[in-house]
Each structure stands twice: as C-alpha cells, then as structure tokens.
Amino acid sequence: MGETTIARSGSISRKTNETSVSVSVNLDGTGAAKISTGVGFFDHMLDQLSRHSLIDMDIDVKGDLHIDDHHTVEDTGIALGQAISKALGDRRGIARYASLDLAMDETMTKAAIDVSGRPFLVWNVSFSAPKIGTFDTELVREFFQAFAQNAGITLHVMNHYGANNHHIAETCFKAVARTLRAATEIDPRQANRVPSTKGMLV
C-alpha cells in the first residue's frame, strides 16, 4: 500500500544567459498542462505531450526569442528531460519498454522507448518545408535530442509517411507521449524491482 503513495514528481529550474526555464512534472497525473514558452506551436506540441502521456507538466520559459526559437526549444527539452529523470528516481517497478504506431489523418509515425538510463536518439523523420507557420521544423528533432539525452532514455522515432508537416510533427509528439506513458507506468508484476538483470538502469 505504502509504495503507491510515493510521489513520482520532479522539478527543475535552469537559468542561462539565453533562457530561464522552470519545469515541474508528475508522472502519475492526468495530463494537466500549464505551458508557456513564448512559442505558440511549441506550446501546442508540449500540451499534446502532456495530455497523451498523462504526465502533469508545468513549464514556464523566458527565452531569447528576438534571436530565434532554438535556445528556448532546446533548453525546454533539457529541463523537461531532467525533471522526468528526477521523477523516475532509480526507475524501480516501471515497465521500461514501449512502442507504438500512431495514425493521424494521412500521417503515421512510430515511437519506441527504452527507459534505460542510457540516452540515445534515432531520428528518421523528415519535413517537406523548413517551417510550420513561423516554427523551424528542424527544432522538432532538437527538442527530442535534448529530451532523450537528459531523461536518460533510448528513443527511436520514425515517420512512416505523411503529407502535412503539422501532422508529422504532431504525431511525433503524440507517439512519444503514448510510449512514454506506457514505459514509465508501474508494472505490478515487477514487485518494485528495477527492470534489469543488472539490478540497476545505467
């Protein structure tokens, strides 16, 4: 009984000359999101990430948007990854692995996750235009690179097909969200064990 009362939450504050980032997460939430990065499309994607992972996220970012969106997006990925890693602790009892093909209209994207403690990103996604509105499409990869590195997860994302760049980006965030939810959920059959024959995830 007592094990289920342990809060799996984490908060990170990160301040540089380029950005000021504050992130709080609760892995066992309902997908409640309070997002403010100053980048509209990115806010929309982070909202999808929270809603479909059921991870509560409170993200507040002030960045050097007069230059471009790059530092804001990358530093958000860093802080969010660190907050989730903190919330996972020693990763005891989690399912660890998950994969999913996610469809949205004409687009299908696959995400696969190993919450391994070993960061790695395989990115097989391309966009047919450099921007979605004013948002640089190359920043989608930059976010997931920073996120995977700092969360300590192995993440593979592959877009099978799609014509609309908004849909391609959105399926990446939604597919990662659903796999993140499944991989970080507590597996009752793990009996509070670390899901590795090594006895630790690193």
Wavefront OBJ file of the C-alpha trace (Angstrom):
o trace
v 0.000 0.000 0.000
v 2.735 2.435 1.026
v 4.588 2.118 -2.276
v 1.765 3.699 -4.261
v 1.893 6.863 -2.115
v 5.452 7.714 -3.183
v 5.192 10.801 -5.365
v 6.872 10.391 -8.725
v 7.409 14.069 -9.354
v 10.319 16.305 -10.164
v 11.114 19.994 -10.602
v 13.995 21.684 -12.379
v 14.952 25.339 -12.693
v 17.602 26.244 -15.252
v 18.894 29.741 -15.952
v 21.473 30.737 -18.552
v 22.253 33.917 -20.465
v 19.891 32.609 -23.171
v 16.908 31.204 -21.261
v 15.216 30.902 -17.906
v 13.341 27.595 -17.650
v 11.178 26.222 -14.856
v 9.660 22.725 -15.189
v 7.611 20.583 -12.800
v 6.211 17.142 -13.661
v 4.078 14.477 -12.024
v 4.365 11.110 -13.765
v 1.141 9.839 -12.184
v -1.013 12.770 -13.207
v -3.939 13.265 -15.563
v -2.202 15.138 -18.358
v -2.877 18.570 -16.891
v -0.639 21.116 -18.577
v 0.327 24.690 -17.866
v 2.666 25.640 -20.701
v 4.206 28.999 -21.544
v 7.330 29.140 -23.731
v 6.512 32.148 -25.895
v 6.479 29.886 -28.969
v 2.868 29.112 -29.921
v 3.377 25.977 -31.991
v 5.806 24.549 -29.434
v 3.298 25.206 -26.631
v 0.733 23.245 -28.655
v 3.134 20.304 -29.072
v 4.064 20.265 -25.371
v 0.382 20.321 -24.496
v -0.050 17.187 -26.653
v 2.945 15.581 -24.953
v 1.419 16.165 -21.524
v -2.146 15.227 -22.433
v -1.322 11.936 -24.126
v 1.356 10.824 -21.658
v -0.920 11.700 -18.706
v 2.108 13.408 -17.180
v 1.201 16.686 -15.498
v 3.542 19.386 -16.776
v 4.061 22.940 -15.593
v 6.519 24.607 -17.965
v 7.470 28.275 -17.922
v 10.192 29.557 -20.222
v 11.569 33.010 -20.936
v 14.000 32.841 -23.834
v 15.902 34.974 -26.320
v 13.154 34.815 -28.928
v 14.448 38.031 -30.502
v 17.228 35.800 -31.867
v 15.173 32.706 -32.752
v 13.350 29.798 -31.094
v 16.320 27.433 -30.905
v 17.561 28.070 -27.364
v 14.027 28.093 -25.960
v 13.138 24.742 -27.548
v 16.427 23.008 -26.744
v 16.603 24.244 -23.144
v 12.997 23.205 -22.553
v 13.939 19.707 -23.728
v 16.921 19.681 -21.368
v 14.912 20.764 -18.320
v 11.911 18.543 -19.087
v 14.195 15.536 -19.532
v 15.947 16.280 -16.243
v 12.636 16.686 -14.408
v 11.329 13.365 -15.719
v 14.604 11.611 -14.838
v 14.353 13.050 -11.337
v 10.744 11.886 -11.031
v 11.709 8.357 -12.142
v 14.374 8.025 -9.442
v 16.033 4.596 -9.737
v 13.237 3.534 -12.147
v 12.151 0.751 -9.844
v 8.985 -1.087 -10.877
v 8.477 0.580 -14.260
v 7.511 -1.243 -17.460
v 10.647 0.241 -19.105
v 9.850 -0.572 -22.769
v 7.079 0.581 -25.107
v 6.464 1.139 -28.800
v 3.543 2.430 -30.836
v 2.483 3.274 -34.373
v 0.299 6.368 -34.194
v -2.002 7.483 -37.005
v -3.325 10.988 -37.588
v -5.246 11.539 -40.801
v -2.789 10.816 -43.660
v 0.241 10.505 -41.373
v 1.680 7.590 -39.411
v 4.635 7.774 -37.035
v 6.290 5.144 -34.851
v 7.938 5.762 -31.485
v 9.833 3.208 -29.415
v 11.287 3.855 -25.954
v 13.633 2.126 -23.562
v 13.764 3.970 -20.224
v 17.262 2.585 -19.878
v 19.317 5.262 -18.187
v 21.359 5.328 -21.404
v 20.464 8.290 -23.627
v 20.234 7.751 -27.366
v 18.095 9.183 -30.164
v 17.435 7.598 -33.535
v 15.509 10.093 -35.668
v 14.072 9.059 -39.017
v 11.717 11.946 -39.684
v 11.858 14.477 -42.486
v 9.762 17.517 -43.304
v 8.967 18.896 -46.753
v 9.218 22.528 -45.628
v 11.608 24.392 -43.316
v 8.800 25.934 -41.276
v 5.373 25.202 -39.815
v 3.987 28.717 -39.607
v 6.944 30.538 -38.022
v 8.336 27.439 -36.281
v 11.510 25.839 -37.669
v 10.775 22.175 -38.386
v 14.390 21.194 -37.582
v 13.673 22.144 -33.949
v 11.411 19.104 -33.525
v 14.497 16.890 -33.628
v 16.454 19.318 -31.443
v 13.799 19.073 -28.741
v 13.738 15.276 -28.721
v 17.553 15.082 -28.791
v 17.780 17.298 -25.697
v 14.889 15.492 -24.035
v 16.232 11.949 -24.590
v 19.756 12.938 -23.532
v 18.602 14.454 -20.258
v 15.814 12.000 -19.433
v 18.245 9.102 -19.853
v 16.105 7.258 -22.377
v 16.727 5.500 -25.652
v 14.214 6.943 -28.109
v 13.552 5.932 -31.708
v 11.137 7.991 -33.817
v 10.247 7.095 -37.392
v 7.725 8.767 -39.650
v 6.338 6.095 -41.980
v 4.509 8.576 -44.220
v 2.618 11.835 -44.221
v 1.952 14.900 -46.353
v 1.120 17.618 -43.839
v 4.086 18.884 -41.816
v 1.919 19.914 -38.865
v 0.564 16.360 -38.723
v 4.059 14.868 -38.968
v 5.295 16.957 -36.042
v 2.170 16.309 -34.001
v 2.330 12.540 -34.499
v 5.927 12.608 -33.255
v 4.877 14.289 -30.009
v 1.771 12.131 -29.567
v 3.563 8.856 -30.315
v 6.361 9.712 -27.900
v 3.759 10.714 -25.316
v 1.917 7.407 -25.517
v 5.083 5.325 -25.370
v 6.455 7.444 -22.527
v 3.244 6.837 -20.607
v 3.389 3.066 -21.136
v 7.117 2.733 -20.407
v 7.111 4.802 -17.215
v 3.970 3.273 -15.714
v 4.391 0.987 -12.746
v 4.175 -2.705 -13.673
v 2.547 -4.519 -10.726
v 4.335 -7.743 -11.696
v 7.739 -6.104 -11.250
v 7.177 -6.192 -7.481
v 9.165 -2.968 -7.004
v 12.220 -4.383 -8.804
v 14.455 -2.489 -11.195
v 13.589 -3.925 -14.643
v 17.091 -5.117 -15.486
v 19.087 -8.267 -14.762
v 21.933 -5.926 -13.766
v 19.851 -4.677 -10.831
v 20.174 -1.089 -11.984
v 19.448 1.019 -15.039
v 22.506 2.901 -16.200
l 1 2 3 4 5 6 7 8 9 10 11 12 13 14 15 16 17 18 19 20 21 22 23 24 25 26 27 28 29 30 31 32 33 34 35 36 37 38 39 40 41 42 43 44 45 46 47 48 49 50 51 52 53 54 55 56 57 58 59 60 61 62 63 64 65 66 67 68 69 70 71 72 73 74 75 76 77 78 79 80 81 82 83 84 85 86 87 88 89 90 91 92 93 94 95 96 97 98 99 100 101 102 103 104 105 106 107 108 109 110 111 112 113 114 115 116 117 118 119 120 121 122 123 124 125 126 127 128 129 130 131 132 133 134 135 136 137 138 139 140 141 142 143 144 145 146 147 148 149 150 151 152 153 154 155 156 157 158 159 160 161 162 163 164 165 166 167 168 169 170 171 172 173 174 175 176 177 178 179 180 181 182 183 184 185 186 187 188 189 190 191 192 193 194 195 196 197 198 199 200 201 202
